[in-house]
Amino acid sequence: MLSYRHAMAIELIPLCTLDITLRDPIMVGEGPSGTRLIYEVASAQVSGERLSGKAHGQASGDWVTVTGTVATLDVRATFETEDGALVLVQYRGRTDIAEGTIYVAPLFETGDPRYAWLNSVQAVGKGRLDGTHLTYEWYEVR
C-alpha cells in the first residue's frame, strides 16, 4: 500500500497582469519539431502592486511550435520597471489551440538590487490570445 506524506499547500501570490500586442507571426513552416511561428512583441505593459513597467527594446519574442492542436511557447522578453530597473523574463508554456487558454511558467533575471527578490521567484500564469492581443495574469508560487 502506498503511503502519502502530508501535502504541502501551494500559495499563489498575485504578481502582475500583462497586456501585450504582438506583430503578425513570421511563418517559418513545417519542420522536424512541428510548425514553427515567431511572434515579435510590438508593445507590452506590465501592471501590478509589486511589479509594473513596459517592454524595453525590440528583442522580445515568442518562438511557437505547433504539433496537432498543441502549441508550445518559448518566450524571452525584457521589460523596464516604472523606476528604471531592467528585468529579463523567460518562460515556456503550452496551449491547446482549440481551447485557447495559455499556461506558462515564468522565470526572472535582474541585476538591480531593488528587484533581486525576482531572481528566486517561480511564477505561473494563465493567459488568452485574441488576434494579436495577449493578456496574462501571473502569480508567484510559494
Secondary structure, DSSP 4 states (H G I P E B T S, - for coil): ----PPPPPP-EEEEEEEEEEEPPPEEEEEETTEEEEEEEEEEEEEE-SS--EEE-SS--EEEEEEETTEEEEEEEEEEEETTS-EEEEEEEEEEETTT-EEEEEEEEE---GGGGGGGG-BEEEEEEEETTEEEEEEEEE-
